Amino acid sequence: MKCVICRHGDTRPGTVTVTLERGDTVVVIKDVPAEVCQQCGEYYLDKATTARVMRMAEGAVQRHAEVEILRYAA
């Protein structure tokens, strides 16, 4: 797929670190599978991965974590 950000690079399967912030909570999720642009590094998550990342982040918010670092495990 062509990157919609830089419009020059092609994406390839890889893993990324996703950082999300809501209120006083920062969640870092490592090793998230994604399509990554080889030119600019922009990444794209599929629908199922996005849903899982959001559930993981919501759990951290519910636990009132200030900073939580998680690993995405398939």
Biopython code that builds the backbone (N, CA, C, O; Angstrom):
import numpy as np
from Bio.PDB.StructureBuilder import StructureBuilder

atoms = [
    (1, "MET", "N", (0.851, -1.169, 0.000)),
    (1, "MET", "CA", (0.000, 0.000, 0.000)),
    (1, "MET", "C", (0.901, 1.237, 0.000)),
    (1, "MET", "O", (1.946, 1.241, 0.650)),
    (2, "LYS", "N", (0.509, 2.269, -0.713)),
    (2, "LYS", "CA", (1.223, 3.549, -0.703)),
    (2, "LYS", "C", (0.881, 4.309, 0.565)),
    (2, "LYS", "O", (-0.271, 4.319, 0.998)),
    (3, "CYS", "N", (1.869, 4.937, 1.155)),
    (3, "CYS", "CA", (1.669, 5.737, 2.363)),
    (3, "CYS", "C", (0.842, 6.974, 2.026)),
    (3, "CYS", "O", (1.148, 7.686, 1.069)),
    (4, "VAL", "N", (-0.192, 7.226, 2.798)),
    (4, "VAL", "CA", (-1.032, 8.394, 2.556)),
    (4, "VAL", "C", (-0.424, 9.674, 3.151)),
    (4, "VAL", "O", (-0.890, 10.775, 2.858)),
    (5, "ILE", "N", (0.600, 9.529, 3.972)),
    (5, "ILE", "CA", (1.248, 10.698, 4.572)),
    (5, "ILE", "C", (2.326, 11.261, 3.642)),
    (5, "ILE", "O", (2.255, 12.425, 3.248)),
    (6, "CYS", "N", (3.319, 10.448, 3.292)),
    (6, "CYS", "CA", (4.412, 10.955, 2.456)),
    (6, "CYS", "C", (4.139, 10.754, 0.965)),
    (6, "CYS", "O", (4.750, 11.416, 0.126)),
    (7, "ARG", "N", (3.232, 9.851, 0.640)),
    (7, "ARG", "CA", (2.843, 9.547, -0.743)),
    (7, "ARG", "C", (3.986, 9.011, -1.605)),
    (7, "ARG", "O", (3.843, 8.915, -2.824)),
    (8, "HIS", "N", (5.106, 8.664, -0.996)),
    (8, "HIS", "CA", (6.237, 8.132, -1.759)),
    (8, "HIS", "C", (6.565, 6.702, -1.373)),
    (8, "HIS", "O", (6.941, 5.895, -2.223)),
    (9, "GLY", "N", (6.427, 6.389, -0.105)),
    (9, "GLY", "CA", (6.840, 5.083, 0.391)),
    (9, "GLY", "C", (5.757, 4.029, 0.282)),
    (9, "GLY", "O", (4.565, 4.331, 0.213)),
    (10, "ASP", "N", (6.198, 2.800, 0.269)),
    (10, "ASP", "CA", (5.296, 1.650, 0.336)),
    (10, "ASP", "C", (5.348, 1.094, 1.751)),
    (10, "ASP", "O", (6.367, 1.204, 2.433)),
    (11, "THR", "N", (4.245, 0.499, 2.187)),
    (11, "THR", "CA", (4.210, -0.083, 3.524)),
    (11, "THR", "C", (4.572, -1.560, 3.457)),
    (11, "THR", "O", (4.344, -2.243, 2.459)),
    (12, "ARG", "N", (5.142, -2.019, 4.557)),
    (12, "ARG", "CA", (5.504, -3.425, 4.698)),
    (12, "ARG", "C", (5.128, -3.856, 6.111)),
    (12, "ARG", "O", (5.086, -3.024, 7.017)),
    (13, "PRO", "N", (4.853, -5.147, 6.315)),
    (13, "PRO", "CA", (4.552, -5.619, 7.664)),
    (13, "PRO", "C", (5.731, -5.399, 8.601)),
    (13, "PRO", "O", (6.889, -5.580, 8.224)),
    (14, "GLY", "N", (5.415, -5.007, 9.817)),
    (14, "GLY", "CA", (6.438, -4.790, 10.827)),
    (14, "GLY", "C", (5.793, -4.649, 12.185)),
    (14, "GLY", "O", (4.624, -4.992, 12.359)),
    (15, "THR", "N", (6.536, -4.151, 13.143)),
    (15, "THR", "CA", (5.992, -3.882, 14.477)),
    (15, "THR", "C", (6.370, -2.458, 14.874)),
    (15, "THR", "O", (7.389, -1.921, 14.440)),
    (16, "VAL", "N", (5.523, -1.864, 15.709)),
    (16, "VAL", "CA", (5.729, -0.495, 16.159)),
    (16, "VAL", "C", (5.436, -0.392, 17.644)),
    (16, "VAL", "O", (4.882, -1.309, 18.250)),
    (17, "THR", "N", (5.814, 0.732, 18.213)),
    (17, "THR", "CA", (5.443, 1.072, 19.582)),
    (17, "THR", "C", (4.378, 2.154, 19.502)),
    (17, "THR", "O", (4.583, 3.199, 18.885)),
    (18, "VAL", "N", (3.234, 1.890, 20.134)),
    (18, "VAL", "CA", (2.113, 2.825, 20.131)),
    (18, "VAL", "C", (2.059, 3.507, 21.488)),
    (18, "VAL", "O", (2.065, 2.838, 22.521)),
    (19, "THR", "N", (2.008, 4.821, 21.492)),
    (19, "THR", "CA", (1.898, 5.592, 22.726)),
    (19, "THR", "C", (0.579, 6.352, 22.702)),
    (19, "THR", "O", (0.297, 7.103, 21.768)),
    (20, "LEU", "N", (-0.220, 6.149, 23.733)),
    (20, "LEU", "CA", (-1.521, 6.804, 23.843)),
    (20, "LEU", "C", (-1.587, 7.559, 25.166)),
    (20, "LEU", "O", (-1.007, 7.136, 26.167)),
    (21, "GLU", "N", (-2.296, 8.672, 25.155)),
    (21, "GLU", "CA", (-2.441, 9.482, 26.364)),
    (21, "GLU", "C", (-3.895, 9.892, 26.515)),
    (21, "GLU", "O", (-4.526, 10.360, 25.567)),
    (22, "ARG", "N", (-4.416, 9.708, 27.723)),
    (22, "ARG", "CA", (-5.763, 10.183, 28.045)),
    (22, "ARG", "C", (-5.784, 10.646, 29.481)),
    (22, "ARG", "O", (-5.503, 9.879, 30.401)),
    (23, "GLY", "N", (-6.118, 11.899, 29.663)),
    (23, "GLY", "CA", (-6.111, 12.457, 31.014)),
    (23, "GLY", "C", (-4.721, 12.364, 31.616)),
    (23, "GLY", "O", (-3.746, 12.836, 31.031)),
    (24, "ASP", "N", (-4.637, 11.750, 32.791)),
    (24, "ASP", "CA", (-3.358, 11.604, 33.485)),
    (24, "ASP", "C", (-2.651, 10.289, 33.161)),
    (24, "ASP", "O", (-1.621, 9.984, 33.763)),
    (25, "THR", "N", (-3.183, 9.507, 32.223)),
    (25, "THR", "CA", (-2.630, 8.189, 31.912)),
    (25, "THR", "C", (-1.899, 8.200, 30.578)),
    (25, "THR", "O", (-2.411, 8.686, 29.569)),
    (26, "VAL", "N", (-0.688, 7.651, 30.599)),
    (26, "VAL", "CA", (0.094, 7.440, 29.380)),
    (26, "VAL", "C", (0.312, 5.937, 29.262)),
    (26, "VAL", "O", (0.777, 5.293, 30.202)),
    (27, "VAL", "N", (-0.030, 5.381, 28.095)),
    (27, "VAL", "CA", (0.124, 3.951, 27.854)),
    (27, "VAL", "C", (1.058, 3.759, 26.663)),
    (27, "VAL", "O", (0.857, 4.343, 25.599)),
    (28, "VAL", "N", (2.071, 2.939, 26.859)),
    (28, "VAL", "CA", (3.009, 2.590, 25.801)),
    (28, "VAL", "C", (2.839, 1.098, 25.526)),
    (28, "VAL", "O", (2.987, 0.277, 26.431)),
    (29, "ILE", "N", (2.531, 0.750, 24.292)),
    (29, "ILE", "CA", (2.345, -0.651, 23.920)),
    (29, "ILE", "C", (3.400, -0.998, 22.876)),
    (29, "ILE", "O", (3.434, -0.412, 21.794)),
    (30, "LYS", "N", (4.253, -1.952, 23.210)),
    (30, "LYS", "CA", (5.370, -2.338, 22.347)),
    (30, "LYS", "C", (5.007, -3.529, 21.459)),
    (30, "LYS", "O", (4.108, -4.306, 21.780)),
    (31, "ASP", "N", (5.715, -3.656, 20.351)),
    (31, "ASP", "CA", (5.617, -4.802, 19.439)),
    (31, "ASP", "C", (4.228, -4.977, 18.839)),
    (31, "ASP", "O", (3.745, -6.101, 18.701)),
    (32, "VAL", "N", (3.588, -3.873, 18.484)),
    (32, "VAL", "CA", (2.255, -3.910, 17.872)),
    (32, "VAL", "C", (2.426, -4.181, 16.373)),
    (32, "VAL", "O", (3.153, -3.452, 15.697)),
    (33, "PRO", "N", (1.762, -5.220, 15.844)),
    (33, "PRO", "CA", (1.875, -5.485, 14.405)),
    (33, "PRO", "C", (1.209, -4.373, 13.592)),
    (33, "PRO", "O", (0.111, -3.920, 13.915)),
    (34, "ALA", "N", (1.895, -3.944, 12.532)),
    (34, "ALA", "CA", (1.398, -2.834, 11.723)),
    (34, "ALA", "C", (1.976, -2.912, 10.321)),
    (34, "ALA", "O", (2.915, -3.663, 10.055)),
    (35, "GLU", "N", (1.398, -2.123, 9.436)),
    (35, "GLU", "CA", (1.980, -1.867, 8.128)),
    (35, "GLU", "C", (2.776, -0.572, 8.298)),
    (35, "GLU", "O", (2.218, 0.452, 8.692)),
    (36, "VAL", "N", (4.076, -0.614, 8.004)),
    (36, "VAL", "CA", (4.961, 0.516, 8.273)),
    (36, "VAL", "C", (5.521, 1.051, 6.954)),
    (36, "VAL", "O", (6.020, 0.285, 6.129)),
    (37, "CYS", "N", (5.436, 2.363, 6.763)),
    (37, "CYS", "CA", (5.982, 2.992, 5.569)),
    (37, "CYS", "C", (7.507, 2.910, 5.604)),
    (37, "CYS", "O", (8.136, 3.282, 6.595)),
    (38, "GLN", "N", (8.087, 2.422, 4.517)),
    (38, "GLN", "CA", (9.536, 2.284, 4.430)),
    (38, "GLN", "C", (10.230, 3.627, 4.222)),
    (38, "GLN", "O", (11.438, 3.741, 4.431)),
    (39, "GLN", "N", (9.479, 4.638, 3.813)),
    (39, "GLN", "CA", (10.054, 5.958, 3.547)),
    (39, "GLN", "C", (10.036, 6.854, 4.791)),
    (39, "GLN", "O", (11.070, 7.389, 5.192)),
    (40, "CYS", "N", (8.851, 7.015, 5.400)),
    (40, "CYS", "CA", (8.706, 7.995, 6.490)),
    (40, "CYS", "C", (8.458, 7.382, 7.863)),
    (40, "CYS", "O", (8.548, 8.084, 8.870)),
    (41, "GLY", "N", (8.145, 6.082, 7.927)),
    (41, "GLY", "CA", (7.929, 5.428, 9.213)),
    (41, "GLY", "C", (6.508, 5.500, 9.735)),
    (41, "GLY", "O", (6.216, 4.942, 10.793)),
    (42, "GLU", "N", (5.616, 6.171, 9.022)),
    (42, "GLU", "CA", (4.205, 6.210, 9.432)),
    (42, "GLU", "C", (3.683, 4.772, 9.481)),
    (42, "GLU", "O", (4.078, 3.936, 8.669)),
    (43, "TYR", "N", (2.797, 4.491, 10.434)),
    (43, "TYR", "CA", (2.287, 3.123, 10.529)),
    (43, "TYR", "C", (0.769, 3.108, 10.487)),
    (43, "TYR", "O", (0.101, 4.097, 10.787)),
    (44, "TYR", "N", (0.251, 1.946, 10.103)),
    (44, "TYR", "CA", (-1.189, 1.743, 9.957)),
    (44, "TYR", "C", (-1.552, 0.438, 10.652)),
    (44, "TYR", "O", (-0.952, -0.606, 10.397)),
    (45, "LEU", "N", (-2.549, 0.515, 11.537)),
    (45, "LEU", "CA", (-3.034, -0.666, 12.244)),
    (45, "LEU", "C", (-4.317, -1.142, 11.596)),
    (45, "LEU", "O", (-5.127, -0.330, 11.147)),
    (46, "ASP", "N", (-4.512, -2.468, 11.542)),
    (46, "ASP", "CA", (-5.781, -2.963, 11.022)),
    (46, "ASP", "C", (-6.853, -2.830, 12.104)),
    (46, "ASP", "O", (-6.559, -2.503, 13.254)),
    (47, "LYS", "N", (-8.078, -3.085, 11.719)),
    (47, "LYS", "CA", (-9.223, -2.863, 12.614)),
    (47, "LYS", "C", (-9.131, -3.702, 13.892)),
    (47, "LYS", "O", (-9.377, -3.191, 14.985)),
    (48, "ALA", "N", (-8.783, -4.970, 13.765)),
    (48, "ALA", "CA", (-8.718, -5.857, 14.935)),
    (48, "ALA", "C", (-7.591, -5.431, 15.882)),
    (48, "ALA", "O", (-7.767, -5.439, 17.100)),
    (49, "THR", "N", (-6.451, -5.065, 15.329)),
    (49, "THR", "CA", (-5.324, -4.622, 16.149)),
    (49, "THR", "C", (-5.665, -3.319, 16.867)),
    (49, "THR", "O", (-5.361, -3.151, 18.048)),
    (50, "THR", "N", (-6.295, -2.405, 16.144)),
    (50, "THR", "CA", (-6.711, -1.138, 16.761)),
    (50, "THR", "C", (-7.649, -1.380, 17.935)),
    (50, "THR", "O", (-7.499, -0.772, 18.995)),
    (51, "ALA", "N", (-8.621, -2.273, 17.742)),
    (51, "ALA", "CA", (-9.578, -2.580, 18.815)),
    (51, "ALA", "C", (-8.862, -3.148, 20.032)),
    (51, "ALA", "O", (-9.185, -2.790, 21.165)),
    (52, "ARG", "N", (-7.898, -4.026, 19.809)),
    (52, "ARG", "CA", (-7.179, -4.628, 20.933)),
    (52, "ARG", "C", (-6.316, -3.590, 21.653)),
    (52, "ARG", "O", (-6.272, -3.566, 22.883)),
    (53, "VAL", "N", (-5.632, -2.738, 20.893)),
    (53, "VAL", "CA", (-4.808, -1.676, 21.496)),
    (53, "VAL", "C", (-5.689, -0.761, 22.341)),
    (53, "VAL", "O", (-5.309, -0.384, 23.449)),
    (54, "MET", "N", (-6.845, -0.408, 21.833)),
    (54, "MET", "CA", (-7.750, 0.468, 22.586)),
    (54, "MET", "C", (-8.254, -0.204, 23.866)),
    (54, "MET", "O", (-8.383, 0.457, 24.896)),
    (55, "ARG", "N", (-8.538, -1.506, 23.815)),
    (55, "ARG", "CA", (-8.948, -2.234, 25.026)),
    (55, "ARG", "C", (-7.821, -2.251, 26.055)),
    (55, "ARG", "O", (-8.056, -2.062, 27.248)),
    (56, "MET", "N", (-6.604, -2.478, 25.584)),
    (56, "MET", "CA", (-5.459, -2.489, 26.494)),
    (56, "MET", "C", (-5.291, -1.122, 27.160)),
    (56, "MET", "O", (-5.046, -1.035, 28.363)),
    (57, "ALA", "N", (-5.421, -0.082, 26.383)),
    (57, "ALA", "CA", (-5.276, 1.279, 26.916)),
    (57, "ALA", "C", (-6.404, 1.602, 27.888)),
    (57, "ALA", "O", (-6.174, 2.209, 28.934)),
    (58, "GLU", "N", (-7.611, 1.199, 27.546)),
    (58, "GLU", "CA", (-8.750, 1.456, 28.433)),
    (58, "GLU", "C", (-8.561, 0.773, 29.782)),
    (58, "GLU", "O", (-8.940, 1.316, 30.819)),
    (59, "GLY", "N", (-7.972, -0.423, 29.763)),
    (59, "GLY", "CA", (-7.687, -1.128, 31.021)),
    (59, "GLY", "C", (-6.750, -0.323, 31.902)),
    (59, "GLY", "O", (-6.944, -0.251, 33.116)),
    (60, "ALA", "N", (-5.739, 0.282, 31.303)),
    (60, "ALA", "CA", (-4.795, 1.101, 32.075)),
    (60, "ALA", "C", (-5.492, 2.313, 32.665)),
    (60, "ALA", "O", (-5.227, 2.688, 33.807)),
    (61, "VAL", "N", (-6.382, 2.929, 31.895)),
    (61, "VAL", "CA", (-7.136, 4.089, 32.381)),
    (61, "VAL", "C", (-8.025, 3.666, 33.552)),
    (61, "VAL", "O", (-8.115, 4.375, 34.554)),
    (62, "GLN", "N", (-8.673, 2.521, 33.424)),
    (62, "GLN", "CA", (-9.558, 2.029, 34.489)),
    (62, "GLN", "C", (-8.779, 1.707, 35.771)),
    (62, "GLN", "O", (-9.310, 1.824, 36.876)),
    (63, "ARG", "N", (-7.515, 1.302, 35.609)),
    (63, "ARG", "CA", (-6.667, 1.007, 36.776)),
    (63, "ARG", "C", (-6.052, 2.277, 37.360)),
    (63, "ARG", "O", (-5.321, 2.219, 38.348)),
    (64, "HIS", "N", (-6.348, 3.421, 36.749)),
    (64, "HIS", "CA", (-5.817, 4.715, 37.183)),
    (64, "HIS", "C", (-4.289, 4.750, 37.138)),
    (64, "HIS", "O", (-3.646, 5.380, 37.978)),
    (65, "ALA", "N", (-3.728, 4.072, 36.159)),
    (65, "ALA", "CA", (-2.274, 4.066, 35.992)),
    (65, "ALA", "C", (-1.817, 5.439, 35.516)),
    (65, "ALA", "O", (-2.491, 6.085, 34.713)),
    (66, "GLU", "N", (-0.691, 5.869, 36.008)),
    (66, "GLU", "CA", (-0.122, 7.121, 35.517)),
    (66, "GLU", "C", (0.666, 6.843, 34.233)),
    (66, "GLU", "O", (0.492, 7.526, 33.224)),
    (67, "VAL", "N", (1.535, 5.825, 34.289)),
    (67, "VAL", "CA", (2.278, 5.366, 33.115)),
    (67, "VAL", "C", (2.244, 3.846, 33.140)),
    (67, "VAL", "O", (2.532, 3.224, 34.162)),
    (68, "GLU", "N", (1.888, 3.254, 32.002)),
    (68, "GLU", "CA", (1.874, 1.796, 31.915)),
    (68, "GLU", "C", (2.521, 1.397, 30.603)),
    (68, "GLU", "O", (2.193, 1.932, 29.544)),
    (69, "ILE", "N", (3.448, 0.447, 30.688)),
    (69, "ILE", "CA", (4.138, -0.069, 29.507)),
    (69, "ILE", "C", (3.726, -1.527, 29.344)),
    (69, "ILE", "O", (3.913, -2.347, 30.244)),
    (70, "LEU", "N", (3.163, -1.834, 28.178)),
    (70, "LEU", "CA", (2.658, -3.180, 27.902)),
    (70, "LEU", "C", (3.299, -3.722, 26.645)),
    (70, "LEU", "O", (3.790, -2.961, 25.811)),
    (71, "ARG", "N", (3.295, -5.041, 26.507)),
    (71, "ARG", "CA", (3.757, -5.678, 25.285)),
    (71, "ARG", "C", (2.553, -6.320, 24.612)),
    (71, "ARG", "O", (1.803, -7.060, 25.248)),
    (72, "TYR", "N", (2.368, -6.039, 23.327)),
    (72, "TYR", "CA", (1.286, -6.622, 22.550)),
    (72, "TYR", "C", (1.678, -8.070, 22.270)),
    (72, "TYR", "O", (2.646, -8.331, 21.556)),
    (73, "ALA", "N", (0.933, -8.992, 22.828)),
    (73, "ALA", "CA", (1.220, -10.426, 22.617)),
    (73, "ALA", "C", (0.115, -11.026, 21.778)),
    (73, "ALA", "O", (-1.065, -10.928, 22.117)),
    (74, "ALA", "N", (0.507, -11.650, 20.675)),
    (74, "ALA", "CA", (-0.481, -12.231, 19.752)),
    (74, "ALA", "C", (-1.223, -13.384, 20.366)),
    (74, "ALA", "O", (-2.085, -13.978, 19.719)),
]
sb = StructureBuilder()
sb.init_structure("model")
sb.init_model(0)
sb.init_chain("A")
sb.init_seg("    ")
for serial, (resi, resn, name, xyz) in enumerate(atoms, 1):
    if name == "N":
        sb.init_residue(resn, " ", resi, " ")
    sb.init_atom(name, np.array(xyz, "f"), 0.0, 1.0, " ", f" {name:<3s}", serial, name[0])
structure = sb.get_structure()
